[in-house]
Amino acid sequence: MLGRHILGMTDFSADELHTLLDLAARMKRGEDTHPYLTGTDLGLLFHVPSTRTRVSFQVAAAQLGGRSYTYGPQELRLANNETIEDTAGVLSRYLSALVVRWYDMADYGAGHRRLHTMAEHSSIPVINALDDEEHPCQVLADLLTLRERFGDGLPQRRIVYTWAYSSRQKTPGVLHSSLLAGALLGHHVTFAHPPGFDLDERYVKEAHALAASSGARLDFCDDIEEAVRGADAVYVQSWKSLQLTGQHEWQARTRLADRWRVTEPLMALAAPGAPFLDCMPSNRGEEMDAEVKDGPRSLIFDQAENRLHAQKALLAMVLGSSGHTAGASGVGGAR
C-alpha cells in the first residue's frame, strides 16, 4: 500500500484490510510505537468542518512522528478559482500526503470527482476523509470497533445499518463504504431505509459483485423493525435521498421522523446485548433517543477513539518511513 491513493474501500484488498486492522489493534495496545511518519508533512484540506476526522488525523500524525497542517479552501487560492489540478500539483511539491474532505450536499458526486481529479494530478498519496460518496476512514474505525466486540466471529454476525431522520442532510458515504467493506470481507450486513432513500445503485452492484467472491450476504429492507429484529449490532446513519430533491425530499424526510428513529423499544428487538453504533455527529431525539445514544449498549466513543488508531495504521501503511514500512515482515502483510 506504500504510496497509494486511498479514495474508497475498493482501494483495499480483503487481506490489506485485515493487515491494517491488526496493525491498528497493536498500536492501540501500545505494542507498535514505531515513528512511521518521521520526516513527513501531512496536509489536511477540509472543504467542510470536522471534529473527529480533523483532530484524529492531527494527533495520528504527531504520534507517528510527523507534522500536519490544516487548510480550508478560503485559505488557499482555490477561493480565487485556482484549479484543483494546479492546487494538487503545487501541494505535491511541499507535502508527503494530502488528506481531503470535500462534499456539497446540493451537488451529489461533485466532491468525489474532485478527489479523483486531485489524485490524478498529485504525485503524493491522496486520502479520502469523506466526500459525498464514500468515507473509508470512518469505516476502518467501525470495523476495528466491531472486531473488538465480536472477534473472529464477526463474519457470522448480522450488522444492521439503518437510515434515520435528521434535520440536516448528510452524505451516504459511510453507508457506501460500509457496504463495500462488508462485501469485501464476507460479512452479513443488512441495510434498512424507507422507499426513496435507496443507496447509489452503482455501489450496490459493485458490492454484489464482490460478495459473489467473498461469500458476503447483503440484505436490503424497507422496514426498520423487521431489519433490527434479531440483529447482532445496530448502526444508525442518516443520508440524503438520491432520488428526491428539494421540497419533495424535505417533506418525505419529515414524514418519516417518528417511525425511522432508533429507540429503546426498537433496540429491544435486536439480539440480547446487541451494541449500538453511530459515527456522529447526531442529535438526540432525531436519529436516536438519548437513552440509546447514552445507554450501556452504545459504542459511539469507542468508534470515535478508533478513528485515531485506524488512521495511524492507514498512514503507516501508506507513508511508512525510515526503512520501516508497515507490511514488512513482523509488522503486517500489506500487498
Secondary structure per residue as TSV (DSSP state, phi and psi in degrees):
chain	resnum	aa	ss	phi	psi
A	1	M	-	360.0	-4.7
A	2	L	T	-58.2	125.5
A	3	G	T	79.1	8.0
A	4	R	-	-89.8	145.9
A	5	H	-	-70.7	143.4
A	6	I	B	-123.0	94.4
A	7	L	-	-106.5	-17.6
A	8	G	S	-164.6	175.0
A	9	M	G	-65.1	-29.6
A	10	T	G	-79.0	4.3
A	11	D	G	-79.0	-4.4
A	12	F	S	-110.0	149.1
A	13	S	-	-90.4	167.7
A	14	A	H	-60.5	-41.6
A	15	D	H	-62.3	-40.4
A	16	E	H	-65.7	-37.4
A	17	L	H	-62.7	-44.9
A	18	H	H	-62.2	-42.6
A	19	T	H	-61.9	-45.3
A	20	L	H	-61.9	-43.8
A	21	L	H	-68.0	-36.5
A	22	D	H	-61.9	-44.1
A	23	L	H	-64.3	-42.6
A	24	A	H	-59.7	-41.0
A	25	A	H	-64.7	-40.8
A	26	R	H	-66.5	-40.5
A	27	M	H	-62.3	-41.1
A	28	K	H	-63.7	-37.0
A	29	R	T	-80.1	-3.3
A	30	G	T	79.1	17.9
A	31	E	S	-89.4	-13.4
A	32	D	-	-134.7	105.6
A	33	T	-	-118.6	20.5
A	34	H	-	-62.7	138.1
A	35	P	-	-81.2	73.7
A	36	Y	T	-59.0	-26.1
A	37	L	T	-102.2	16.6
A	38	T	T	-52.9	127.7
A	39	G	T	80.9	6.7
A	40	T	-	-104.4	153.5
A	41	D	E	-124.0	116.0
A	42	L	E	-102.0	123.1
A	43	G	E	-94.9	137.5
A	44	L	E	-118.9	107.3
A	45	L	E	-104.2	110.5
A	46	F	E	-115.9	108.2
A	47	H	S	-75.0	-25.1
A	48	V	S	-129.9	155.9
A	49	P	-	-63.4	160.1
A	50	S	-	-155.2	145.2
A	51	T	S	-108.7	-69.3
A	52	R	H	-63.1	-46.3
A	53	T	H	-66.3	-47.4
A	54	R	H	-63.7	-52.5
A	55	V	H	-67.8	-39.3
A	56	S	H	-65.8	-37.2
A	57	F	H	-69.8	-39.0
A	58	Q	H	-61.5	-46.3
A	59	V	H	-69.2	-38.2
A	60	A	H	-59.9	-46.4
A	61	A	H	-60.3	-44.1
A	62	A	H	-64.7	-43.7
A	63	Q	H	-67.6	-23.9
A	64	L	T	-93.9	7.0
A	65	G	T	90.3	8.5
A	66	G	-	-102.8	-176.0
A	67	R	E	-121.7	151.9
A	68	S	E	-134.0	151.5
A	69	Y	E	-138.8	129.8
A	70	T	E	-109.2	135.7
A	71	Y	E	-133.2	147.7
A	72	G	-	-107.8	157.6
A	73	P	G	-57.0	-32.8
A	74	Q	G	-70.4	-14.5
A	75	E	G	-89.3	-11.4
A	76	L	S	-113.8	172.2
A	77	R	G	-72.6	-1.3
A	78	L	G	-55.2	-31.7
A	79	A	G	-67.1	-18.3
A	80	N	G	-114.5	30.1
A	81	N	T	70.5	20.7
A	82	E	-	-65.1	140.9
A	83	T	-	-74.2	157.4
A	84	I	H	-58.1	-41.4
A	85	E	H	-61.1	-46.3
A	86	D	H	-68.1	-40.0
A	87	T	H	-60.7	-44.2
A	88	A	H	-63.2	-42.3
A	89	G	H	-64.3	-40.2
A	90	V	H	-69.1	-49.0
A	91	L	H	-62.1	-29.9
A	92	S	H	-62.5	-26.0
A	93	R	T	-81.7	-13.2
A	94	Y	T	-109.8	-31.7
A	95	L	-	-111.5	164.5
A	96	S	S	-92.4	-28.3
A	97	A	E	-162.4	161.0
A	98	L	E	-131.4	123.0
A	99	V	E	-99.6	124.1
A	100	V	E	-124.2	131.8
A	101	R	E	-122.5	113.8
A	102	W	-	-151.8	119.0
A	103	Y	-	-159.1	158.7
A	104	D	-	-138.6	112.8
A	105	M	T	-66.1	-15.3
A	106	A	T	-87.2	-4.2
A	107	D	S	-143.4	73.2
A	108	Y	T	-57.4	130.5
A	109	G	T	97.2	-20.5
A	110	A	H	-65.7	-41.6
A	111	G	H	-63.2	-42.2
A	112	H	H	-62.0	-41.4
A	113	R	H	-65.2	-38.7
A	114	R	H	-63.0	-41.1
A	115	L	H	-61.6	-42.0
A	116	H	H	-65.8	-38.7
A	117	T	H	-62.8	-42.5
A	118	M	H	-63.3	-41.7
A	119	A	H	-64.2	-40.0
A	120	E	H	-63.5	-27.1
A	121	H	T	-110.3	14.2
A	122	S	-	-109.1	138.9
A	123	S	S	-96.0	6.4
A	124	I	S	-121.1	160.5
A	125	P	-	-64.1	138.9
A	126	V	E	-113.1	130.9
A	127	I	E	-117.5	130.3
A	128	N	E	-79.5	114.2
A	129	A	S	-104.8	24.8
A	130	L	-	117.0	118.0
A	131	D	-	-123.6	-164.1
A	132	D	S	-82.4	-2.3
A	133	E	S	-121.3	-29.4
A	134	E	-	-144.0	159.0
A	135	H	-	-145.3	70.5
A	136	P	H	-62.6	-33.0
A	137	C	H	-65.7	-40.0
A	138	Q	H	-63.1	-42.1
A	139	V	H	-70.1	-31.1
A	140	L	H	-59.3	-43.1
A	141	A	H	-66.1	-38.9
A	142	D	H	-63.4	-42.8
A	143	L	H	-63.0	-40.6
A	144	L	H	-62.2	-42.3
A	145	T	H	-63.7	-43.8
A	146	L	H	-67.8	-37.3
A	147	R	H	-64.8	-38.2
A	148	E	H	-61.9	-34.9
A	149	R	H	-79.7	-42.7
A	150	F	H	-111.7	-9.5
A	151	G	G	59.5	-143.2
A	152	D	G	-67.9	-13.4
A	153	G	G	-84.0	3.7
A	154	L	G	-55.7	-43.3
A	155	P	G	-61.5	-21.9
A	156	Q	G	-88.2	-6.2
A	157	R	S	-90.7	149.6
A	158	R	E	-101.0	117.4
A	159	I	E	-104.0	125.8
A	160	V	E	-104.3	128.4
A	161	Y	E	-110.0	117.6
A	162	T	E	-119.9	138.8
A	163	W	-	-67.5	150.6
A	164	A	-	-149.1	157.0
A	165	Y	-	-66.9	140.0
A	166	S	-	-144.0	145.3
A	167	S	S	-75.6	-8.4
A	168	R	S	-115.1	133.3
A	169	Q	-	-68.9	134.5
A	170	K	-	-128.6	157.7
A	171	T	-	-76.8	154.8
A	172	P	S	-84.7	15.5
A	173	G	H	-57.4	-44.2
A	174	V	H	-61.5	-39.9
A	175	L	H	-69.2	-43.9
A	176	H	H	-62.1	-43.7
A	177	S	H	-68.3	-36.2
A	178	S	H	-65.4	-40.4
A	179	L	H	-61.5	-46.7
A	180	L	H	-67.9	-38.6
A	181	A	H	-63.4	-45.8
A	182	G	H	-59.6	-40.2
A	183	A	H	-67.4	-39.4
A	184	L	H	-65.0	-39.4
A	185	L	H	-95.6	0.3
A	186	G	T	75.7	31.4
A	187	H	-	-87.1	166.9
A	188	H	E	-106.4	108.1
A	189	V	E	-127.1	143.5
A	190	T	E	-121.7	134.9
A	191	F	E	-115.9	118.1
A	192	A	E	-109.4	130.2
A	193	H	-	-158.7	151.4
A	194	P	-	-73.0	160.2
A	195	P	T	-56.0	140.2
A	196	G	T	93.5	-7.1
A	197	F	-	-121.2	33.1
A	198	D	-	-63.4	151.4
A	199	L	-	-71.9	163.8
A	200	D	-	-60.8	124.6
A	201	E	H	-60.9	-27.9
A	202	R	H	-62.1	-40.6
A	203	Y	H	-73.7	-35.5
A	204	V	H	-63.6	-44.6
A	205	K	H	-64.4	-42.7
A	206	E	H	-63.0	-41.1
A	207	A	H	-64.7	-41.4
A	208	H	H	-62.5	-37.8
A	209	A	H	-65.0	-41.8
A	210	L	H	-66.5	-39.5
A	211	A	H	-64.2	-30.0
A	212	A	H	-61.6	-28.2
A	213	S	H	-91.1	-36.5
A	214	S	H	-88.3	-18.4
A	215	G	-	83.9	11.2
A	216	A	-	-63.5	152.7
A	217	R	E	-114.3	120.5
A	218	L	E	-116.4	117.5
A	219	D	E	-116.9	149.4
A	220	F	E	-131.6	139.3
A	221	C	E	-146.3	144.2
A	222	D	S	-109.4	20.6
A	223	D	-	-128.5	110.8
A	224	I	H	-64.7	-38.1
A	225	E	H	-68.4	-42.1
A	226	E	H	-64.0	-39.2
A	227	A	H	-65.2	-43.4
A	228	V	H	-76.9	-23.7
A	229	R	T	-57.3	116.8
A	230	G	T	79.0	5.5
A	231	A	-	-66.7	147.2
A	232	D	S	-87.5	-17.7
A	233	A	E	-158.5	147.5
A	234	V	E	-124.9	122.1
A	235	Y	E	-116.6	122.4
A	236	V	E	-103.8	141.0
A	237	Q	-	-161.3	130.1
A	238	S	-	-89.8	149.6
A	239	W	-	-151.2	153.1
A	240	K	-	-69.6	152.7
A	241	S	-	-71.7	135.9
A	242	L	S	-93.5	-6.0
A	243	Q	S	-104.6	-29.8
A	244	L	-	-107.0	150.2
A	245	T	-	-132.9	160.4
A	246	G	H	54.8	-134.9
A	247	Q	H	-64.0	-31.7
A	248	H	H	-63.8	-40.7
A	249	E	H	-66.7	-43.6
A	250	W	H	-64.0	-42.6
A	251	Q	H	-64.1	-42.9
A	252	A	H	-63.6	-42.5
A	253	R	H	-60.4	-47.5
A	254	T	H	-69.7	-31.4
A	255	R	H	-64.8	-25.2
A	256	L	T	-92.9	-2.1
A	257	A	T	-58.8	-43.1
A	258	D	T	-73.4	-40.8
A	259	R	T	-79.8	-38.5
A	260	W	S	-98.1	76.7
A	261	R	S	-150.1	143.0
A	262	V	B	-87.3	118.0
A	263	T	-	-119.8	169.8
A	264	E	H	-60.8	-44.6
A	265	P	H	-59.8	-34.9
A	266	L	H	-68.2	-45.2
A	267	M	H	-62.6	-26.4
A	268	A	T	-66.2	-18.9
A	269	L	T	-78.6	-20.0
A	270	A	S	-73.8	173.6
A	271	A	-	-61.5	150.5
A	272	P	T	-54.3	128.3
A	273	G	T	77.3	6.5
A	274	A	-	-58.1	129.3
A	275	P	-	-76.4	159.1
A	276	F	E	-110.2	133.8
A	277	L	E	-126.0	148.1
A	278	D	E	-161.9	123.8
A	279	C	-	-78.9	-10.0
A	280	M	S	59.7	157.3
A	281	P	-	-74.9	151.2
A	282	S	-	-153.3	161.2
A	283	N	-	-114.3	124.1
A	284	R	B	-59.8	133.7
A	285	G	T	92.7	-8.4
A	286	E	T	-110.6	-86.5
A	287	E	T	-62.6	-35.1
A	288	M	B	-151.6	163.6
A	289	D	-	-79.9	155.6
A	290	A	H	-59.2	-36.5
A	291	E	H	-61.4	-29.0
A	292	V	H	-82.4	-50.3
A	293	K	H	-61.1	-37.4
A	294	D	T	-100.6	5.8
A	295	G	S	-85.9	177.8
A	296	P	T	-68.2	-19.6
A	297	R	T	-81.0	-15.6
A	298	S	B	-71.6	130.5
A	299	L	-	-111.8	19.8
A	300	I	H	-63.4	-35.0
A	301	F	H	-81.5	-24.9
A	302	D	H	-64.3	-44.0
A	303	Q	H	-59.0	-45.5
A	304	A	H	-62.6	-44.4
A	305	E	H	-62.1	-39.6
A	306	N	H	-70.7	-13.1
A	307	R	H	-57.0	-41.9
A	308	L	H	-62.0	-50.9
A	309	H	H	-69.6	-41.8
A	310	A	H	-64.9	-40.0
A	311	Q	H	-74.3	-30.3
A	312	K	H	-61.2	-44.6
A	313	A	H	-64.6	-41.3
A	314	L	H	-61.0	-48.4
A	315	L	H	-63.0	-39.0
A	316	A	H	-62.4	-40.3
A	317	M	H	-76.4	-27.3
A	318	V	H	-89.9	-31.9
A	319	L	H	-123.0	11.4
A	320	G	-	-43.1	130.4
A	321	S	-	-125.1	-178.2
A	322	S	T	58.3	31.8
A	323	G	T	70.4	13.7
A	324	H	-	-130.5	86.3
A	325	T	-	-99.8	140.0
A	326	A	T	-61.7	132.6
A	327	G	T	109.7	-14.3
A	328	A	S	-73.2	168.3
A	329	S	T	-54.8	128.7
A	330	G	T	87.1	-7.7
A	331	V	T	-114.1	-33.6
A	332	G	-	175.4	-168.7
A	333	G	-	-137.0	40.0
A	334	A	-	-62.6	142.7
A	335	R	-	-122.8	360.0
